[in-house]
Amino acid sequence: MTETTKTPATPPADAPTAPAARGLLPLPAAAARALLLAGGIATAASTFLAWTWTAEFPGDLTVNGYPGGLQWLTFTAGILVTLFTLASYGVRGLGWLLPARNNAPLFLTALAAFGATWYTIISISAELGGLANLEPGGWVAAVASALPLLGALALPEHNTEGGKETLKAYIAKPDHIPAPQTAQGWIQRLTITAVTLAGLGVFTYGIDTEYGELFIGYLIVVVFAMWALHTAGLLDRFSRLVAANRSFTLAMGFVAAILFPFTQTDDHYANIGVNILIFGTVALGLNIVVGLAGLLDLGYVAFLGVGAYTAALVSGSEFSKFSGVQFPFWAAALTGAAASLVFGVLIGAPTLRLRGDYLAIVTLGFGEIFRIAVNNMDGVSGPDITNGPNGIPSIPDLNFFGFNFGEAHDLGGFSLGRFANYYLLMVLIMAIVVLVYTRAADSRIGRSWIAIREDETAATAMGINGFRVKLIAFALGATLAGLAGTVSAHVTYSVVPNPYQFAGAAPPNSAFLLAAVVLGGMGTVAGPLLGAALLYLLPEKLVFLQDKSLLAFGIALILLMRFRPEGIIANRRRQLEFHETGQLDVPEQATLTDEPAVTKAGA
């Protein structure tokens, strides 16, 4: 007997036969696919026509001959529809696009094209005063983008009720999904490199969006495109490549992060990038407490404040209580991290014997106590330490060996501004934090955290000192937050009490940090970083909605948690907690590891 993985490209003879199925529209499958292909090509082609007659709508959609503004998003979605449709026809060289052999990616990419196009048409009409402002190209685009959606609705869906259940069960089994052939190491690394660079391009485009309408169109296309890649099985295949090349993937991720400021011509976008990294570093520290140890901390942002205030006091600000003291950055960073560590131990020691909601209430109280305390330490309501609500301004820029972070520098023909300098510093700090996180998670103490998270009573019965293990998690998470706070103080030039609260309109605050961990994917490295990027970008880019921005933001979070409750990047254990085994996006497994299930066959 040997252990092998069965991966036939075609169904075996004894596979269950599903009855002939149709979609929601009464069209033959051949006609539906033809409609998809024609509609995808027509949608992409329509972007070369003018959609409106005036340049008052941002992006200048008045030009014939090439796309502009939101038209580029429609063009991209049209190309995706065309490629997935050709793959469904079995065109040689495109079969890898549909390893799951289903129609869901066709529907989702068609929905991306339809959503981006019709959102643009509606925006033009609303902002310019009616449909009369559309050129013929706009009407062509509206009709063309509807064709793929109609074609996709006419195709059978694998995840419906009734007669298609047998087909659903058949497709859901990994033994019947063709697995990728073992590729050479250099081909795998080349694939990872290409995907990393593509991800950098997509992320850079999202940050560089100059107006709100373009960002919403970007979100429509990216969300449905990623959903399509997931249902197609491509993300699962890529995750297997990542699992086989973890070190190389991590290195390529940091290379992409380093390249980001060299793609920018406006230092404002580098400012967004450095704040995302600060927010992401703090979220990764919280992930130790919440994601690994399972402790609900609602006052975690206070540790960021402890690090920021400590750095502000010892970095040479003339408004500091210790104005004559100016530590070098490495000393200020260690001091801020140490101060947060001390506060983490002091708060955790008497409270971590509590569990669940009781611990959450205590940590929420600690966060509010910190904000009120620093607000009152002005020499009137309390001791003169933090300058009260005025905070500590005029924090000087860092200076390493003659390299002033506050000045622009030319490097290889690229000009790096102040925020780009701090961004590269945060990439270095992020690398340290990721190293600490991964080492801790894979260690004996990391396995103890997971055991405590799953069942503290059982873990304690097996000999794990629950209080000590939780205190280490609390202290380590606080230390990482304090380290990020030391950089935050220098980036913003000042430290004030207002941001360090439980909830607010913009990050960082404890609610946003917790949301970043949960939405991104608890217990993973990339999840909190992606969650932090989304939660920072959404309020930043939805400002044009004014008082409706928080409403739109809340709706986006509700939809995300409805369709992806385990987080955007989830580990296998949490996926199995939220989904029944046998569903299309969570294949059956013999174990809880990330490895695919194996079956035994006769030798």
C-alpha positions in Angstrom: 0.0 0.0 0.0 1.3 3.4 -0.9 0.0 6.9 -0.1 -0.8 9.0 -3.1 -2.9 11.9 -4.1 -5.6 11.2 -6.7 -5.8 14.1 -9.2 -7.5 13.0 -12.3 -8.1 15.7 -14.9 -11.5 14.2 -15.8 -14.3 12.6 -13.7 -13.9 8.9 -13.1 -16.4 6.5 -14.5 -18.2 6.0 -11.2 -18.5 9.8 -10.5 -22.1 10.9 -9.7 -23.8 12.2 -12.7 -25.6 15.5 -12.3 -28.8 16.1 -14.3 -28.6 18.7 -17.1 -28.8 22.1 -15.4 -29.5 25.6 -16.7 -28.9 28.9 -15.1 -31.4 31.6 -14.2 -32.0 32.6 -17.9 -33.3 30.1 -20.5 -30.3 30.1 -22.8 -28.3 27.1 -24.0 -24.8 26.9 -22.4 -23.1 27.5 -25.8 -25.1 30.7 -26.4 -24.4 31.9 -22.9 -20.6 31.4 -23.3 -20.7 33.2 -26.7 -22.5 36.1 -25.0 -19.9 36.2 -22.3 -17.0 36.2 -24.9 -18.6 38.8 -27.1 -19.6 41.0 -24.1 -16.1 40.9 -22.6 -14.5 41.9 -25.9 -17.1 44.6 -26.5 -16.8 46.0 -22.9 -13.0 46.3 -23.3 -13.4 47.9 -26.7 -16.0 50.4 -25.5 -13.3 52.1 -23.3 -11.7 53.5 -26.4 -14.7 55.6 -27.1 -15.7 58.9 -25.4 -18.2 58.4 -22.6 -19.0 62.1 -21.9 -18.6 65.4 -23.7 -17.1 67.5 -20.9 -13.9 67.2 -18.9 -15.7 68.3 -15.7 -16.1 64.7 -14.7 -12.7 63.6 -13.2 -10.5 61.4 -15.4 -11.3 63.0 -18.7 -13.5 60.5 -20.4 -14.0 62.7 -23.5 -11.2 61.2 -25.6 -11.6 58.7 -28.4 -8.7 56.3 -29.0 -7.6 55.3 -25.6 -9.1 54.8 -22.1 -8.8 57.3 -19.3 -9.7 57.4 -15.6 -12.5 54.9 -14.7 -12.4 53.5 -18.2 -9.2 51.7 -17.4 -11.0 49.7 -14.7 -13.8 48.7 -17.1 -11.1 47.7 -19.6 -9.3 45.5 -17.0 -12.6 43.8 -16.0 -13.5 43.2 -19.7 -10.1 41.6 -20.3 -10.7 39.3 -17.3 -14.1 38.3 -18.5 -12.6 37.4 -21.9 -9.7 35.4 -20.5 -11.9 33.4 -18.1 -14.4 32.7 -20.9 -11.7 31.5 -23.3 -10.4 29.3 -20.4 -13.9 27.8 -20.1 -13.8 27.0 -23.8 -10.6 24.9 -23.2 -8.3 27.2 -25.2 -4.8 25.8 -25.0 -2.6 27.7 -22.6 -5.4 29.1 -20.5 -6.7 26.0 -18.7 -4.7 26.9 -15.6 -7.1 29.8 -15.0 -9.9 27.5 -14.0 -8.4 24.6 -12.0 -11.8 24.2 -10.1 -13.7 23.8 -13.4 -16.6 25.9 -12.4 -18.6 28.9 -13.7 -18.4 31.1 -10.6 -15.4 33.1 -11.9 -17.2 33.9 -15.1 -20.1 35.4 -13.1 -17.9 37.4 -10.7 -15.7 38.9 -13.4 -18.9 39.8 -15.4 -20.2 41.4 -12.3 -16.9 43.4 -11.9 -17.2 44.7 -15.5 -20.9 45.6 -15.0 -20.4 47.2 -11.6 -17.5 49.4 -12.7 -19.2 50.5 -15.9 -22.6 51.2 -14.5 -21.1 53.0 -11.5 -19.2 55.3 -13.9 -22.4 55.9 -16.0 -24.4 56.7 -12.9 -21.7 59.0 -11.5 -21.5 60.9 -14.7 -25.3 61.4 -14.7 -25.4 62.4 -11.1 -22.5 64.8 -11.1 -23.2 66.5 -14.4 -26.9 66.6 -14.2 -28.5 63.8 -16.2 -28.1 61.1 -18.8 -27.9 63.8 -21.5 -24.3 64.2 -20.6 -23.4 60.7 -21.9 -21.8 60.4 -25.3 -22.7 57.3 -27.5 -19.6 55.5 -26.2 -21.2 55.6 -22.7 -24.3 54.0 -24.0 -22.3 51.4 -25.8 -20.3 50.6 -22.7 -23.5 50.3 -20.6 -25.0 47.7 -23.0 -21.8 45.9 -23.7 -21.1 45.4 -19.9 -24.6 43.9 -19.4 -24.1 41.2 -22.0 -21.5 39.1 -20.0 -23.7 39.3 -16.9 -26.7 38.0 -18.9 -24.5 35.2 -20.3 -23.1 34.3 -16.8 -26.7 34.1 -15.4 -27.6 31.7 -18.1 -24.9 29.2 -17.1 -25.6 26.5 -14.5 -24.3 27.3 -10.9 -22.6 24.5 -9.0 -23.6 25.7 -5.6 -27.3 25.7 -6.0 -29.9 23.4 -4.4 -31.8 20.5 -5.9 -30.4 18.6 -8.9 -27.0 20.2 -8.8 -26.1 19.0 -5.3 -24.4 15.9 -6.6 -22.2 18.0 -8.9 -21.4 20.4 -6.0 -20.3 17.4 -3.8 -18.2 16.1 -6.6 -16.4 19.3 -7.3 -15.9 20.1 -3.7 -13.6 17.0 -3.2 -9.9 17.9 -3.7 -9.3 14.4 -5.1 -11.3 15.4 -8.2 -9.7 18.8 -8.7 -6.6 18.7 -11.0 -3.6 19.5 -8.9 -0.7 21.5 -10.5 2.2 19.4 -11.7 5.3 19.7 -9.6 7.3 22.6 -11.1 10.9 23.3 -10.8 12.0 25.5 -8.0 13.0 28.4 -10.2 9.6 28.3 -12.0 7.8 28.5 -8.6 10.0 31.4 -7.5 9.4 33.2 -10.8 5.6 32.8 -10.3 5.8 34.2 -6.8 7.9 37.1 -8.0 5.4 37.9 -10.8 2.4 37.7 -8.4 4.3 39.9 -5.9 5.0 42.6 -8.5 1.4 42.4 -9.7 0.2 42.9 -6.1 2.6 45.9 -5.7 1.1 47.4 -8.9 -2.5 46.9 -7.7 -1.8 48.3 -4.3 0.1 51.3 -5.7 -2.8 52.0 -8.1 -5.2 52.0 -5.2 -3.1 54.4 -3.1 -2.5 56.7 -6.1 -6.2 57.2 -6.9 -6.6 60.9 -7.0 -10.4 61.1 -6.5 -13.1 59.2 -4.7 -15.0 58.0 -7.8 -11.8 56.3 -9.1 -11.2 54.6 -5.7 -14.7 53.2 -5.5 -14.4 51.8 -9.1 -11.1 50.3 -8.1 -12.7 48.6 -5.1 -15.5 47.1 -7.2 -13.0 45.6 -9.7 -10.5 44.4 -7.1 -13.1 42.8 -4.8 -14.8 40.9 -7.5 -11.6 39.9 -9.3 -10.1 38.5 -6.1 -13.3 36.7 -5.4 -13.2 35.2 -8.9 -9.6 34.1 -8.4 -10.6 32.4 -5.1 -13.6 30.5 -6.6 -11.4 29.5 -9.6 -9.0 27.8 -7.2 -6.0 30.0 -8.2 -5.5 31.4 -4.7 -5.5 27.9 -3.3 -2.8 26.9 -5.8 -0.8 30.0 -5.0 -1.0 29.3 -1.3 0.5 25.9 -1.9 3.4 27.6 -3.7 3.8 30.0 -0.8 3.8 27.1 1.7 6.6 25.4 -0.3 8.6 28.7 -0.5 7.9 30.6 2.6 11.2 32.2 3.1 11.4 33.3 -0.5 7.9 34.7 -0.4 8.6 36.6 2.7 11.7 38.1 1.2 9.8 39.1 -2.0 7.1 40.8 0.1 9.7 43.0 1.8 11.4 43.7 -1.6 8.0 44.9 -2.9 7.5 47.0 0.2 10.9 48.6 -0.3 10.1 49.4 -3.9 6.9 51.2 -3.1 8.3 54.7 -2.4 10.3 54.5 -5.6 7.0 54.3 -7.5 5.7 57.5 -6.0 6.1 61.1 -7.2 4.0 62.6 -4.4 5.2 62.3 -0.9 1.6 62.4 0.4 1.1 58.8 -0.8 4.3 57.8 1.0 2.7 59.4 4.1 -0.2 57.1 3.6 2.2 54.2 3.3 4.1 54.9 6.4 0.9 55.3 8.4 -0.4 51.9 7.1 2.9 50.3 8.2 2.6 51.8 11.7 -1.0 50.7 11.9 -0.1 47.3 10.5 2.7 46.8 13.0 0.4 47.6 15.9 -2.2 45.2 14.5 0.3 42.5 14.2 1.2 42.9 17.9 -2.5 42.8 18.8 -2.7 39.6 16.7 -0.5 37.9 19.3 -3.0 38.8 22.0 -6.2 38.1 20.1 -5.3 35.8 17.2 -2.9 33.5 19.0 -3.7 33.7 22.7 -7.4 34.4 22.2 -7.5 37.3 24.6 -10.0 40.1 23.8 -8.2 43.4 24.4 -10.3 46.5 23.8 -7.7 49.0 25.1 -4.7 48.0 23.0 -4.1 51.4 21.4 -3.0 52.7 24.8 0.3 50.8 24.4 0.9 52.6 21.1 0.3 55.8 23.1 2.8 54.8 25.8 5.5 54.3 23.2 4.7 57.5 21.4 4.7 59.6 24.6 7.9 58.0 25.9 9.7 58.8 22.7 8.3 62.3 22.6 9.6 62.9 26.2 13.2 61.8 25.5 13.7 62.9 21.8 14.6 66.5 22.5 11.3 68.4 22.1 11.5 71.8 23.7 7.9 71.2 25.1 9.0 68.0 26.8 9.3 67.8 30.6 12.8 66.6 29.9 13.6 69.1 27.2 17.4 68.8 27.8 17.3 65.1 27.1 17.7 63.8 23.5 18.3 60.1 23.1 19.4 58.7 19.8 16.6 56.9 18.0 17.7 53.4 18.9 17.7 54.4 22.6 14.4 56.2 22.3 12.9 53.2 20.5 14.1 50.8 23.2 12.9 53.1 25.9 9.4 53.3 24.3 9.2 49.6 23.8 10.4 49.0 27.4 7.8 51.4 28.8 5.0 49.6 27.0 6.3 46.3 28.2 6.2 47.5 31.8 2.7 48.9 31.4 1.7 45.6 29.7 2.9 43.6 32.7 1.4 46.0 35.2 -2.0 45.9 33.6 -1.9 42.2 32.7 -0.7 40.8 36.0 -3.8 41.6 38.1 -6.3 41.2 35.2 -5.3 38.2 33.1 -6.9 35.8 35.6 -10.2 37.1 34.1 -11.7 35.5 31.0 -13.9 36.6 28.1 -16.1 39.6 28.5 -14.7 40.4 31.9 -11.2 40.8 30.5 -12.5 42.8 27.6 -14.2 45.3 30.0 -11.0 45.6 32.1 -8.8 46.3 29.0 -11.4 48.8 27.7 -11.2 50.6 31.1 -7.4 50.7 30.9 -7.5 52.3 27.5 -9.8 55.0 28.7 -7.8 55.6 31.9 -4.6 56.1 29.8 -6.3 58.7 27.5 -7.8 60.6 30.4 -4.6 60.4 32.4 -2.4 61.9 29.7 -5.1 64.5 29.1 -4.9 65.6 32.7 -1.2 65.6 33.2 -0.9 69.3 32.4 0.3 70.7 35.7 -3.2 71.9 36.6 -5.4 68.8 36.9 -2.4 66.6 37.6 1.4 66.5 37.4 3.1 68.4 34.6 4.3 65.5 32.4 2.4 65.3 29.1 1.4 68.9 28.6 -2.3 67.9 28.8 -4.5 68.2 25.7 -1.9 70.3 23.9 0.4 67.3 23.8 4.1 67.4 23.1 4.7 69.1 19.7 8.0 70.0 17.9 9.5 66.5 18.0 12.7 66.8 15.9 13.3 64.6 12.9 15.6 61.6 13.2 19.2 61.8 12.2 21.2 58.7 11.5 24.9 59.1 10.8 24.3 62.4 9.0 21.1 61.2 7.2 18.4 63.6 8.1 15.0 61.9 7.8 13.3 65.3 7.5 15.0 66.2 4.2 14.6 64.9 0.7 17.3 62.7 -0.7 18.2 61.6 -4.2 18.9 57.9 -4.6 19.6 56.4 -8.0 17.8 59.1 -9.8 14.7 58.9 -7.5 13.8 61.6 -5.0 12.8 60.3 -1.6 10.9 62.8 0.6 10.5 63.0 4.3 7.7 60.5 4.5 9.4 58.1 2.1 12.4 58.1 4.5 10.3 57.2 7.5 8.5 54.6 5.3 11.7 52.7 4.7 12.5 52.9 8.4 9.1 51.4 9.2 9.8 48.6 6.6 12.9 47.7 8.6 11.0 47.8 11.9 8.2 45.7 10.3 10.7 43.1 9.3 11.9 42.9 12.9 8.3 42.6 14.1 7.4 39.9 11.6 10.5 37.9 12.6 9.6 38.2 16.3 5.9 37.2 15.5 6.8 34.2 13.4 9.5 32.9 15.8 7.1 33.3 18.8 4.2 31.7 17.0 6.3 28.7 15.9 7.8 28.2 19.3 6.7 26.2 22.3 5.2 29.3 23.8 3.3 29.9 20.6 1.8 26.4 20.7 0.8 27.1 24.3 -1.0 30.3 23.2 -3.0 28.3 20.6 -3.9 25.7 23.2 -5.1 28.4 25.6 -7.1 30.0 22.8 -8.8 26.7 21.9 -9.6 25.5 25.4 -8.0 27.1 28.4 -9.3 24.5 30.8 -8.0 21.6 28.8 -4.7 23.4 28.3 -4.3 24.0 32.0 -5.2 20.4 32.7 -2.3 19.3 30.4 0.2 21.3 32.5 0.3 24.7 30.7 0.6 27.6 33.1 -2.3 29.6 31.6 -1.6 32.8 33.6 2.1 32.9 32.7 1.5 32.2 29.0 -1.2 34.9 28.7 1.0 37.4 30.5 3.9 36.8 28.0 1.5 37.3 25.1 0.2 40.5 26.7 3.7 41.8 27.3 5.0 40.9 23.9 2.1 42.5 22.1 2.4 45.7 24.2 6.2 45.9 23.4 5.6 45.7 19.6 2.9 48.4 19.8 5.3 50.6 21.8 8.0 50.2 19.2 5.7 51.4 16.5 4.6 54.3 18.7 8.2 55.6 18.8 8.2 56.0 15.0 4.7 57.4 15.0 5.8 60.3 17.3 8.5 61.4 14.9 6.4 61.0 11.8 3.5 63.2 13.1 5.9 65.8 14.8 3.6 65.7 17.9 1.8 63.5 20.3 -1.7 64.4 21.6 -4.3 62.3 23.6 -7.2 62.3 21.1 -6.2 59.4 18.8 -5.7 57.0 21.7 -9.4 56.1 22.3 -11.5 53.0 21.8 -13.4 54.2 18.7 -13.2 57.1 16.4 -13.8 58.2 12.8 -10.2 57.2 11.7 -7.4 54.9 12.8 -5.5 54.3 15.0 -8.0 53.4 17.7 -8.7 50.1 19.5 -11.8 49.4 17.5 -10.0 49.8 14.2 -7.0 47.7 15.4 -9.3 44.9 16.5 -11.2 45.1 13.2 -7.9 44.9 11.2 -7.0 41.7 12.9 -10.5 40.1 12.6 -11.1 41.2 9.0 -7.6 40.5 7.8 -7.4 37.0 9.3 -6.6 36.1 13.0 -3.5 34.1 13.6 -1.8 34.9 10.3 1.0 37.3 9.4 -0.3 38.8 6.2 -3.9 39.1 7.4 -3.6 41.9 9.9 -1.3 43.8 7.5 -3.9 43.6 4.7 -6.7 44.5 7.2 -4.7 47.5 8.4 -4.2 48.7 4.8 -7.9 48.4 4.0 -9.1 50.0 7.2 -6.7 52.9 6.8 -7.3 53.4 3.1 -11.1 53.3 3.2 -11.6 56.3 5.5 -8.8 58.1 3.7 -10.3 57.6 0.2 -14.0 58.0 1.1 -13.7 61.5 2.5 -15.5 62.8 -0.6 -18.7 61.2 0.8 -18.5 63.6 3.7 -21.0 62.6 6.4 -21.9 59.4 4.6 -18.4 58.1 4.6 -18.8 56.2 7.9 -22.1 54.7 6.6 -20.4 53.4 3.4 -17.5 52.2 5.5 -19.8 50.3 7.8 -21.7 48.7 4.9 -18.3 47.5 3.4 -17.4 45.9 6.7 -20.8 44.1 7.1 -20.5 42.7 3.6 -17.0 41.5 4.1 -17.8 39.7 7.3 -21.0 38.3 5.8 -19.1 36.6 2.9 -15.7 36.1 4.5 -16.2 35.7 8.3 -12.9 33.9 8.8 -11.0 36.9 7.4 -9.5 37.8 4.0 -6.4 35.7 4.7 -7.5 32.9 7.0 -5.7 29.9 8.3 -7.2 26.5 7.7 -8.4 25.9 11.3 -10.5 29.1 11.3 -11.9 28.3 7.9 -13.1 24.9 9.1 -14.7 26.7 12.1 -16.8 28.9 9.9 -17.6 26.6 7.0 -18.9 23.0 6.8 -16.6 20.5 5.2 -17.5 19.9 1.6 -18.3 23.5 0.7 -16.6 24.6 -2.5 -14.2 27.1 -0.9 -13.2 24.8 2.0 -12.2 21.3 0.6 -12.3 18.2 2.8 -9.1 17.5 4.7 -7.8 14.6 6.7 -6.0 17.0 9.1 -6.1 20.6 10.3 -2.9 21.5 8.5 -2.6 23.5 5.3 -1.6 20.4 3.4 -4.2 18.8 1.1 -5.8 15.6 2.1 -4.3 12.3 0.8 -6.1 9.1 0.1 -4.7 5.6 0.0 -4.7 3.6 -3.1 -3.8 0.0 -3.7 -0.2 -0.5 -4.8 
